[in-house]
Amino acid sequence: MAASKGYEPGLTALLNSFYYYHRNEIGIDKIKIHVLGLDLDPTFSHEINYFHKLERHEKGNAWATKIPRFKYASELDGVVMLLDADMYFTANWNIYFQMAEAGFIVAGANGSNFMFHQGWREKYGIKEIPDFYDTKTISSVPTILDTEKHGEVWRSIYEHKMNGNGIGADFDLTNIFMLIHKKFRDIVVLPSQQVTGLHHFMLKPDTRVIKKHGELITTDGLQVLSVHGKWWQSNYIEGIMRPVERQYGNNPRAMKGALESRNLLIETFEYWKNYK
């Protein structure tokens, strides 16, 4: 994972929750945490195995952190999990690491699907993009893969960006190069409401997050595995409700449920941020 100074609250929650759910199940000796830090204290008060200091970039902190991590991750050996710093865990992922060891690519759904066509080839300057309907559209994180088998996907994203083509979000390029490198059949997709909450799936009536018997689940019956978002920032917390209000503003019950789910996610984040 990569993080700049402003992401320290999220990184704290991520590390605390990851260790809690995986220390005993996998064995801490088998886990290596790699953090690429921009303006972070190298002794960031957590059990980080490898800390790599990043330098500032003229294109901003997002460029300085997001782009180098693809190259760094691709050069690690074995099964690697790529994360954003604004995530926290709510369950154990051991079975998904095992799936990656078996050769699969485990990734979170983007929550929408792409139809690749000539417009994509022109936009990204990549003639190898085929005409193809992507029924496995994924986000860039979380992704788990064996770098020996699939690391060229992350290397291609890095090289594309470094060649001066700054067009495209990480998840666009992730899907493009998964397809170009013929990885489509290897991808196992986890629903957005289970791992990220993209497109507000963790707040919508049919998929929102609730708590039962001490566990976070979704209203469509899925165990929540991880959560994505800047839950320490007031503008993010307020802004996340605006799309929900546009869609469900005339439905008091849906809005009440969305607020309850949002508050539950904030509460859980605060728990892991302050966990001792």
BABAPA-258877 format. One record per residue (C-alpha): residue number from 1; residue in one letter; z, x, y. Coordinates in steps of 0.05 Angstrom, whole numbers, always signed. Example, Ala and Ser with C-alpha at 12.3 -4.5 7.8 and 13.67 -1.06 7.14 Angstrom:
residues 2
<n = 1, res = A, up = +156, east = +246, north = -90>;
<n = 2, res = S, up = +143, east = +273, north = -21>;
END
This chain:
residues 276
<n = 1, res = M, up = +0, east = +0, north = +0>;
<n = 2, res = A, up = -10, east = +21, north = +72>;
<n = 3, res = A, up = +34, east = +2, north = +131>;
<n = 4, res = S, up = +41, east = +17, north = +205>;
<n = 5, res = K, up = +107, east = +15, north = +244>;
<n = 6, res = G, up = +102, east = -60, north = +259>;
<n = 7, res = Y, up = +99, east = -76, north = +185>;
<n = 8, res = E, up = +166, east = -45, north = +167>;
<n = 9, res = P, up = +201, east = -113, north = +156>;
<n = 10, res = G, up = +146, east = -135, north = +109>;
<n = 11, res = L, up = +146, east = -68, north = +72>;
<n = 12, res = T, up = +221, east = -72, north = +63>;
<n = 13, res = A, up = +216, east = -141, north = +31>;
<n = 14, res = L, up = +158, east = -119, north = -12>;
<n = 15, res = L, up = +194, east = -58, north = -40>;
<n = 16, res = N, up = +260, east = -94, north = -50>;
<n = 17, res = S, up = +228, east = -152, north = -87>;
<n = 18, res = F, up = +182, east = -108, north = -128>;
<n = 19, res = Y, up = +239, east = -65, north = -154>;
<n = 20, res = Y, up = +282, east = -125, north = -169>;
<n = 21, res = Y, up = +230, east = -158, north = -214>;
<n = 22, res = H, up = +202, east = -95, north = -246>;
<n = 23, res = R, up = +256, east = -42, north = -251>;
<n = 24, res = N, up = +281, east = -65, north = -320>;
<n = 25, res = E, up = +220, east = -101, north = -347>;
<n = 26, res = I, up = +171, east = -43, north = -341>;
<n = 27, res = G, up = +219, east = +15, north = -333>;
<n = 28, res = I, up = +225, east = +51, north = -267>;
<n = 29, res = D, up = +200, east = +116, north = -298>;
<n = 30, res = K, up = +132, east = +84, north = -309>;
<n = 31, res = I, up = +125, east = +59, north = -237>;
<n = 32, res = K, up = +100, east = +102, north = -181>;
<n = 33, res = I, up = +102, east = +74, north = -110>;
<n = 34, res = H, up = +50, east = +101, north = -62>;
<n = 35, res = V, up = +56, east = +85, north = +12>;
<n = 36, res = L, up = +6, east = +107, north = +65>;
<n = 37, res = G, up = +46, east = +105, north = +129>;
<n = 38, res = L, up = +25, east = +104, north = +202>;
<n = 39, res = D, up = +84, east = +121, north = +247>;
<n = 40, res = L, up = +133, east = +104, north = +191>;
<n = 41, res = D, up = +194, east = +146, north = +180>;
<n = 42, res = P, up = +178, east = +188, north = +117>;
<n = 43, res = T, up = +249, east = +175, north = +93>;
<n = 44, res = F, up = +238, east = +100, north = +99>;
<n = 45, res = S, up = +303, east = +85, north = +62>;
<n = 46, res = H, up = +268, east = +62, north = -1>;
<n = 47, res = E, up = +252, east = +93, north = -68>;
<n = 48, res = I, up = +181, east = +113, north = -51>;
<n = 49, res = N, up = +153, east = +164, north = -99>;
<n = 50, res = Y, up = +94, east = +187, north = -56>;
<n = 51, res = F, up = +90, east = +181, north = +19>;
<n = 52, res = H, up = +24, east = +199, north = +53>;
<n = 53, res = K, up = +24, east = +204, north = +129>;
<n = 54, res = L, up = -36, east = +171, north = +163>;
<n = 55, res = E, up = -64, east = +191, north = +230>;
<n = 56, res = R, up = -83, east = +144, north = +287>;
<n = 57, res = H, up = -155, east = +120, north = +292>;
<n = 58, res = E, up = -196, east = +103, north = +353>;
<n = 59, res = K, up = -214, east = +36, north = +321>;
<n = 60, res = G, up = -141, east = +16, north = +316>;
<n = 61, res = N, up = -84, east = +12, north = +266>;
<n = 62, res = A, up = -118, east = -37, north = +219>;
<n = 63, res = W, up = -175, east = +13, north = +209>;
<n = 64, res = A, up = -127, east = +72, north = +203>;
<n = 65, res = T, up = -87, east = +38, north = +148>;
<n = 66, res = K, up = -133, east = -9, north = +110>;
<n = 67, res = I, up = -194, east = +36, north = +100>;
<n = 68, res = P, up = -161, east = +100, north = +74>;
<n = 69, res = R, up = -121, east = +62, north = +22>;
<n = 70, res = F, up = -184, east = +44, north = -16>;
<n = 71, res = K, up = -202, east = +118, north = -25>;
<n = 72, res = Y, up = -130, east = +137, north = -40>;
<n = 73, res = A, up = -123, east = +81, north = -92>;
<n = 74, res = S, up = -189, east = +99, north = -126>;
<n = 75, res = E, up = -166, east = +171, north = -136>;
<n = 76, res = L, up = -101, east = +153, north = -172>;
<n = 77, res = D, up = -100, east = +155, north = -248>;
<n = 78, res = G, up = -89, east = +95, north = -293>;
<n = 79, res = V, up = -73, east = +23, north = -273>;
<n = 80, res = V, up = -65, east = +15, north = -199>;
<n = 81, res = M, up = -42, east = -46, north = -159>;
<n = 82, res = L, up = -68, east = -52, north = -87>;
<n = 83, res = L, up = -24, east = -90, north = -39>;
<n = 84, res = D, up = -17, east = -107, north = +35>;
<n = 85, res = A, up = +49, east = -89, north = +68>;
<n = 86, res = D, up = +61, east = -162, north = +88>;
<n = 87, res = M, up = +74, east = -187, north = +18>;
<n = 88, res = Y, up = +134, east = -199, north = -26>;
<n = 89, res = F, up = +144, east = -213, north = -100>;
<n = 90, res = T, up = +176, east = -275, north = -130>;
<n = 91, res = A, up = +166, east = -260, north = -204>;
<n = 92, res = N, up = +150, east = -205, north = -254>;
<n = 93, res = W, up = +77, east = -181, north = -261>;
<n = 94, res = N, up = +83, east = -142, north = -326>;
<n = 95, res = I, up = +34, east = -185, north = -364>;
<n = 96, res = Y, up = -19, east = -174, north = -310>;
<n = 97, res = F, up = -9, east = -99, north = -313>;
<n = 98, res = Q, up = -20, east = -104, north = -388>;
<n = 99, res = M, up = -84, east = -143, north = -376>;
<n = 100, res = A, up = -109, east = -88, north = -330>;
<n = 101, res = E, up = -92, east = -36, north = -383>;
<n = 102, res = A, up = -136, east = -76, north = -430>;
<n = 103, res = G, up = -194, east = -68, north = -381>;
<n = 104, res = F, up = -191, east = -131, north = -339>;
<n = 105, res = I, up = -188, east = -135, north = -264>;
<n = 106, res = V, up = -132, east = -181, north = -242>;
<n = 107, res = A, up = -139, east = -208, north = -171>;
<n = 108, res = G, up = -118, east = -264, north = -125>;
<n = 109, res = A, up = -168, east = -319, north = -108>;
<n = 110, res = N, up = -196, east = -321, north = -37>;
<n = 111, res = G, up = -191, east = -397, north = -40>;
<n = 112, res = S, up = -265, east = -407, north = -28>;
<n = 113, res = N, up = -331, east = -386, north = -60>;
<n = 114, res = F, up = -390, east = -346, north = -35>;
<n = 115, res = M, up = -464, east = -357, north = -45>;
<n = 116, res = F, up = -496, east = -289, north = -38>;
<n = 117, res = H, up = -567, east = -289, north = -9>;
<n = 118, res = Q, up = -614, east = -252, north = +38>;
<n = 119, res = G, up = -568, east = -263, north = +97>;
<n = 120, res = W, up = -514, east = -221, north = +63>;
<n = 121, res = R, up = -563, east = -165, north = +49>;
<n = 122, res = E, up = -584, east = -164, north = +122>;
<n = 123, res = K, up = -513, east = -169, north = +150>;
<n = 124, res = Y, up = -484, east = -113, north = +109>;
<n = 125, res = G, up = -546, east = -70, north = +101>;
<n = 126, res = I, up = -537, east = -70, north = +25>;
<n = 127, res = K, up = -603, east = -86, north = -10>;
<n = 128, res = E, up = -569, east = -87, north = -78>;
<n = 129, res = I, up = -533, east = -153, north = -65>;
<n = 130, res = P, up = -566, east = -204, north = -111>;
<n = 131, res = D, up = -576, east = -278, north = -101>;
<n = 132, res = F, up = -513, east = -302, north = -136>;
<n = 133, res = Y, up = -461, east = -357, north = -132>;
<n = 134, res = D, up = -393, east = -324, north = -137>;
<n = 135, res = T, up = -347, east = -371, north = -176>;
<n = 136, res = K, up = -294, east = -316, north = -178>;
<n = 137, res = T, up = -288, east = -301, north = -104>;
<n = 138, res = I, up = -226, east = -258, north = -95>;
<n = 139, res = S, up = -187, east = -229, north = -38>;
<n = 140, res = S, up = -177, east = -154, north = -31>;
<n = 141, res = V, up = -103, east = -161, north = -50>;
<n = 142, res = P, up = -68, east = -166, north = -95>;
<n = 143, res = T, up = -115, east = -130, north = -142>;
<n = 144, res = I, up = -97, east = -92, north = -206>;
<n = 145, res = L, up = -147, east = -49, north = -242>;
<n = 146, res = D, up = -156, east = +14, north = -284>;
<n = 147, res = T, up = -187, east = +65, north = -237>;
<n = 148, res = E, up = -222, east = +102, north = -294>;
<n = 149, res = K, up = -260, east = +38, north = -311>;
<n = 150, res = H, up = -266, east = +4, north = -244>;
<n = 151, res = G, up = -247, east = +53, north = -189>;
<n = 152, res = E, up = -319, east = +56, north = -162>;
<n = 153, res = V, up = -308, east = -12, north = -130>;
<n = 154, res = W, up = -254, east = +15, north = -83>;
<n = 155, res = R, up = -293, east = +80, north = -71>;
<n = 156, res = S, up = -355, east = +40, north = -51>;
<n = 157, res = I, up = -316, east = -1, north = +0>;
<n = 158, res = Y, up = -289, east = +63, north = +31>;
<n = 159, res = E, up = -356, east = +97, north = +33>;
<n = 160, res = H, up = -390, east = +36, north = +63>;
<n = 161, res = K, up = -340, east = +33, north = +119>;
<n = 162, res = M, up = -341, east = +108, north = +132>;
<n = 163, res = N, up = -417, east = +109, north = +136>;
<n = 164, res = G, up = -411, east = +74, north = +202>;
<n = 165, res = N, up = -421, east = +3, north = +179>;
<n = 166, res = G, up = -358, east = -31, north = +206>;
<n = 167, res = I, up = -383, east = -101, north = +191>;
<n = 168, res = G, up = -345, east = -141, north = +140>;
<n = 169, res = A, up = -275, east = -160, north = +120>;
<n = 170, res = D, up = -243, east = -124, north = +61>;
<n = 171, res = F, up = -250, east = -185, north = +17>;
<n = 172, res = D, up = -324, east = -191, north = +32>;
<n = 173, res = L, up = -337, east = -120, north = +11>;
<n = 174, res = T, up = -291, east = -126, north = -49>;
<n = 175, res = N, up = -333, east = -183, north = -76>;
<n = 176, res = I, up = -399, east = -150, north = -59>;
<n = 177, res = F, up = -382, east = -86, north = -97>;
<n = 178, res = M, up = -350, east = -122, north = -155>;
<n = 179, res = L, up = -417, east = -155, north = -165>;
<n = 180, res = I, up = -460, east = -94, north = -151>;
<n = 181, res = H, up = -420, east = -53, north = -201>;
<n = 182, res = K, up = -426, east = -109, north = -253>;
<n = 183, res = K, up = -351, east = -126, north = -256>;
<n = 184, res = F, up = -358, east = -201, north = -251>;
<n = 185, res = R, up = -342, east = -215, north = -324>;
<n = 186, res = D, up = -281, east = -170, north = -322>;
<n = 187, res = I, up = -246, east = -208, north = -266>;
<n = 188, res = V, up = -186, east = -252, north = -281>;
<n = 189, res = V, up = -171, east = -295, north = -219>;
<n = 190, res = L, up = -102, east = -319, north = -200>;
<n = 191, res = P, up = -99, east = -381, north = -155>;
<n = 192, res = S, up = -86, east = -371, north = -82>;
<n = 193, res = Q, up = -25, east = -416, north = -82>;
<n = 194, res = Q, up = +5, east = -371, north = -136>;
<n = 195, res = V, up = -4, east = -303, north = -104>;
<n = 196, res = T, up = -22, east = -305, north = -30>;
<n = 197, res = G, up = -25, east = -374, north = +2>;
<n = 198, res = L, up = -92, east = -361, north = +35>;
<n = 199, res = H, up = -123, east = -422, north = +68>;
<n = 200, res = H, up = -52, east = -452, north = +72>;
<n = 201, res = F, up = -51, east = -471, north = -1>;
<n = 202, res = M, up = +24, east = -457, north = -3>;
<n = 203, res = L, up = +34, east = -512, north = +49>;
<n = 204, res = K, up = -16, east = -565, north = +29>;
<n = 205, res = P, up = +10, east = -628, north = -7>;
<n = 206, res = D, up = -23, east = -616, north = -75>;
<n = 207, res = T, up = -8, east = -542, north = -80>;
<n = 208, res = R, up = +51, east = -527, north = -34>;
<n = 209, res = V, up = +111, east = -485, north = -55>;
<n = 210, res = I, up = +176, east = -518, north = -76>;
<n = 211, res = K, up = +239, east = -494, north = -110>;
<n = 212, res = K, up = +263, east = -520, north = -177>;
<n = 213, res = H, up = +320, east = -493, north = -219>;
<n = 214, res = G, up = +322, east = -432, north = -174>;
<n = 215, res = E, up = +248, east = -415, north = -183>;
<n = 216, res = L, up = +190, east = -420, north = -135>;
<n = 217, res = I, up = +134, east = -462, north = -163>;
<n = 218, res = T, up = +76, east = -501, north = -134>;
<n = 219, res = T, up = +68, east = -576, north = -135>;
<n = 220, res = D, up = +10, east = -567, north = -184>;
<n = 221, res = G, up = +56, east = -533, north = -233>;
<n = 222, res = L, up = +44, east = -458, north = -223>;
<n = 223, res = Q, up = +96, east = -403, north = -221>;
<n = 224, res = V, up = +93, east = -369, north = -153>;
<n = 225, res = L, up = +83, east = -294, north = -166>;
<n = 226, res = S, up = +78, east = -266, north = -95>;
<n = 227, res = V, up = +72, east = -288, north = -23>;
<n = 228, res = H, up = +30, east = -260, north = +34>;
<n = 229, res = G, up = +44, east = -266, north = +108>;
<n = 230, res = K, up = +79, east = -238, north = +169>;
<n = 231, res = W, up = +142, east = -279, north = +160>;
<n = 232, res = W, up = +181, east = -237, north = +210>;
<n = 233, res = Q, up = +134, east = -254, north = +268>;
<n = 234, res = S, up = +147, east = -318, north = +307>;
<n = 235, res = N, up = +74, east = -325, north = +328>;
<n = 236, res = Y, up = +52, east = -322, north = +255>;
<n = 237, res = I, up = +106, east = -373, north = +234>;
<n = 238, res = E, up = +84, east = -421, north = +289>;
<n = 239, res = G, up = +9, east = -408, north = +281>;
<n = 240, res = I, up = +8, east = -421, north = +206>;
<n = 241, res = M, up = +23, east = -494, north = +219>;
<n = 242, res = R, up = -35, east = -508, north = +266>;
<n = 243, res = P, up = -90, east = -514, north = +213>;
<n = 244, res = V, up = -43, east = -558, north = +172>;
<n = 245, res = E, up = -31, east = -602, north = +233>;
<n = 246, res = R, up = -106, east = -609, north = +244>;
<n = 247, res = Q, up = -116, east = -632, north = +172>;
<n = 248, res = Y, up = -53, east = -672, north = +159>;
<n = 249, res = G, up = -27, east = -689, north = +229>;
<n = 250, res = N, up = -33, east = -763, north = +215>;
<n = 251, res = N, up = +5, east = -758, north = +150>;
<n = 252, res = P, up = +81, east = -752, north = +165>;
<n = 253, res = R, up = +98, east = -741, north = +92>;
<n = 254, res = A, up = +48, east = -683, north = +85>;
<n = 255, res = M, up = +73, east = -651, north = +149>;
<n = 256, res = K, up = +146, east = -657, north = +127>;
<n = 257, res = G, up = +128, east = -624, north = +61>;
<n = 258, res = A, up = +90, east = -568, north = +95>;
<n = 259, res = L, up = +149, east = -552, north = +140>;
<n = 260, res = E, up = +196, east = -552, north = +81>;
<n = 261, res = S, up = +150, east = -503, north = +44>;
<n = 262, res = R, up = +142, east = -458, north = +105>;
<n = 263, res = N, up = +218, east = -455, north = +114>;
<n = 264, res = L, up = +227, east = -440, north = +41>;
<n = 265, res = L, up = +179, east = -381, north = +46>;
<n = 266, res = I, up = +213, east = -355, north = +108>;
<n = 267, res = E, up = +281, east = -362, north = +74>;
<n = 268, res = T, up = +257, east = -324, north = +13>;
<n = 269, res = F, up = +226, east = -269, north = +56>;
<n = 270, res = E, up = +292, east = -261, north = +94>;
<n = 271, res = Y, up = +329, east = -255, north = +29>;
<n = 272, res = W, up = +285, east = -197, north = +5>;
<n = 273, res = K, up = +283, east = -164, north = +73>;
<n = 274, res = N, up = +359, east = -161, north = +74>;
<n = 275, res = Y, up = +370, east = -150, north = -1>;
<n = 276, res = K, up = +419, east = -96, north = -20>;
END
